[in-house]
Amino acid sequence: MPTLRWAVPDPPSPDTQVYVMASRFEVRSRRDTLRFFLRSLSAWRQVRSAPGALGASLIAHPSKRTFYTLSWWVNRDALYSYARTEPHRGIMTALRSTMKTSAFTLWETPADRLPIPWEEAHRHLADQTRADVNRPVAYG
């Protein structure tokens, strides 16, 4: 399984809180796997110079058509600014039709706990997925 090593463009001070985001993407077909991975490389390069980015990594499971990202930020605004900036914004739009499922989770943690272990990120994603499934649907 290919893993993009941790990119740490701006290590945080150990006594601060950081904003963490984990995501899971499953593409619809094997044909979409390479396309998603190549586009992910552009987003990964972008995060290395994004204002407020403190670290990021990606794990790809091509045989399962599944990708995981894990990143940490100075705050929520820095993450959202990155997501709205090119090339990330265009990548999200271009790949939307290739997505079978996606999940996202966000939390805060002390900077001295970085890097977040992938096992912890997977637990947060599983908890978020359970919460999303059990959330009541509001009608009209």
NUGU-319544 format. One record per residue (C-alpha): residue number from 1; x, y, z. Coordinates in pm, whole numbers, plus 32768, in hexadecimal, padded with zeros to 4 digits. Each point is the difference from the previous one (the first is absolute). Layout:
! NUGU-319544
(atom NUM; (X; Y; Z)) ...
END
This chain:
! NUGU-319544
(atom 1; (8000; 8000; 8000)) (atom 2; (809C; 814D; 7F96)) (atom 3; (8023; 80FD; 8116)) (atom 4; (8065; 8169; 7FD2)) (atom 5; (80EC; 804B; 811E)) (atom 6; (7FAC; 8110; 80F6)) (atom 7; (8032; 8157; 7F6D)) (atom 8; (803C; 80F2; 811E)) (atom 9; (801F; 815A; 7F66)) (atom 10; (7FE3; 80BD; 8149)) (atom 11; (8029; 7F39; 8143)) (atom 12; (7F20; 808A; 8114)) (atom 13; (8072; 806C; 8155)) (atom 14; (7FCF; 7ED6; 80F0)) (atom 15; (7F28; 80CE; 80ED)) (atom 16; (7EEC; 8053; 7F03)) (atom 17; (7EBD; 7F5B; 7F8E)) (atom 18; (7FEA; 7F91; 7E94)) (atom 19; (7EDA; 7FB7; 7F22)) (atom 20; (8002; 7EA1; 7F6A)) (atom 21; (7F42; 7F7E; 7ED3)) (atom 22; (7FEC; 7E95; 7F8F)) (atom 23; (7F4E; 7F8E; 7EC6)) (atom 24; (7FAD; 7EBF; 7F4C)) (atom 25; (7FAB; 7FEE; 7E8D)) (atom 26; (7F8C; 7ED2; 7F3B)) (atom 27; (7FF6; 8026; 7E86)) (atom 28; (7EFC; 7F4F; 7F2A)) (atom 29; (80E5; 7F37; 7F1C)) (atom 30; (8164; 7F89; 7FD8)) (atom 31; (801F; 80EB; 7ED6)) (atom 32; (7FBF; 8126; 80EB)) (atom 33; (810E; 7F90; 80F5)) (atom 34; (8128; 8081; 7F38)) (atom 35; (7F4D; 8144; 7FAC)) (atom 36; (7FB0; 803D; 816E)) (atom 37; (8163; 7FAF; 8071)) (atom 38; (80A1; 80E6; 7EFE)) (atom 39; (7F1A; 811F; 805E)) (atom 40; (8048; 7FBC; 816F)) (atom 41; (8170; 803D; 7FBE)) (atom 42; (7FB0; 8161; 7F8D)) (atom 43; (7F36; 8044; 813A)) (atom 44; (8116; 7F6D; 80D7)) (atom 45; (8100; 80E6; 7F5C)) (atom 46; (7F16; 8126; 803B)) (atom 47; (7FD9; 7FB5; 8174)) (atom 48; (817A; 8011; 802A)) (atom 49; (7FF0; 8178; 7FC4)) (atom 50; (7E9E; 8050; 8072)) (atom 51; (7FE6; 8111; 8109)) (atom 52; (7FB1; 7F61; 814F)) (atom 53; (8055; 7E9D; 7F95)) (atom 54; (80CA; 7F4C; 810A)) (atom 55; (8013; 7E9F; 7F6F)) (atom 56; (7F5D; 7F08; 7F13)) (atom 57; (8013; 7E9B; 7F84)) (atom 58; (7F3E; 7F16; 7F1C)) (atom 59; (7FD7; 7E87; 7FF5)) (atom 60; (7F85; 7F59; 7EC1)) (atom 61; (7F67; 7EA5; 7FEB)) (atom 62; (7FE3; 7FE2; 7E83)) (atom 63; (7F7E; 7E9A; 8006)) (atom 64; (7EE1; 8073; 80E2)) (atom 65; (7FD3; 8149; 7F40)) (atom 66; (8023; 80B4; 814F)) (atom 67; (80D0; 812B; 806D)) (atom 68; (8036; 809D; 8155)) (atom 69; (8083; 815A; 804F)) (atom 70; (806E; 808D; 814B)) (atom 71; (8068; 8168; 8038)) (atom 72; (8024; 80FD; 8114)) (atom 73; (7FD2; 8177; 7FF6)) (atom 74; (8024; 8135; 80D7)) (atom 75; (7E83; 8023; 7FFF)) (atom 76; (7EC1; 7FAF; 7F40)) (atom 77; (8018; 813A; 7F2B)) (atom 78; (8154; 7F96; 7F79)) (atom 79; (7F75; 7EAC; 7F9A)) (atom 80; (7ECF; 8095; 7F58)) (atom 81; (80D1; 8104; 7F4D)) (atom 82; (80DC; 7EE9; 7F73)) (atom 83; (7ECC; 7F3E; 7F8E)) (atom 84; (7F7C; 8133; 7F44)) (atom 85; (814D; 804B; 7F55)) (atom 86; (807A; 7F73; 7EB3)) (atom 87; (8064; 7EF7; 7FB0)) (atom 88; (7F42; 7F59; 8121)) (atom 89; (7EB5; 80A4; 7FA8)) (atom 90; (8011; 7F8D; 7E95)) (atom 91; (806D; 7EA4; 8067)) (atom 92; (7ED0; 7FDA; 80E3)) (atom 93; (7F1A; 806B; 7EE6)) (atom 94; (80A7; 7F26; 7EF8)) (atom 95; (7FFD; 7EC7; 80D7)) (atom 96; (7EA2; 8020; 8094)) (atom 97; (7F68; 7F15; 7EFB)) (atom 98; (8106; 7EF3; 8045)) (atom 99; (7FAC; 7FE9; 8175)) (atom 100; (7F41; 7ED4; 8081)) (atom 101; (8019; 806E; 816D)) (atom 102; (80BB; 80FE; 80CE)) (atom 103; (801E; 804B; 8173)) (atom 104; (809C; 8120; 80BE)) (atom 105; (8044; 8040; 816D)) (atom 106; (8094; 8129; 80B5)) (atom 107; (8088; 8025; 815F)) (atom 108; (80F7; 80C6; 80CF)) (atom 109; (812E; 7F74; 80B5)) (atom 110; (8137; 8081; 80B0)) (atom 111; (8123; 8032; 7F12)) (atom 112; (80E1; 7F29; 80DA)) (atom 113; (7F2E; 7ED0; 7F93)) (atom 114; (806A; 8028; 7E92)) (atom 115; (801C; 7F50; 7F1C)) (atom 116; (7EAD; 7F5F; 8038)) (atom 117; (801B; 7E85; 7FD9)) (atom 118; (7F3B; 7F7C; 7ED9)) (atom 119; (7F4A; 7F11; 80EC)) (atom 120; (7F73; 812A; 80BD)) (atom 121; (7F91; 80A4; 7EBB)) (atom 122; (7F4F; 7EBF; 7F96)) (atom 123; (7F4B; 7FF6; 8153)) (atom 124; (7F8E; 8168; 7FD7)) (atom 125; (7F82; 7FB3; 7EA0)) (atom 126; (7F45; 7ECB; 8077)) (atom 127; (7F60; 80C5; 811D)) (atom 128; (7F98; 8115; 7F0F)) (atom 129; (7F70; 7F04; 7F09)) (atom 130; (7F30; 7F5F; 8117)) (atom 131; (7F86; 8156; 8070)) (atom 132; (7FA1; 805E; 7E9A)) (atom 133; (7F41; 7EBA; 7FCD)) (atom 134; (7F42; 8029; 8148)) (atom 135; (7FAF; 8171; 7FCE)) (atom 136; (7E89; 8034; 7FDC)) (atom 137; (7F8D; 808A; 7EB3)) (atom 138; (7F3C; 8146; 8014)) (atom 139; (7EEA; 8028; 7F05)) (atom 140; (7F77; 8148; 7F7E)) 
END
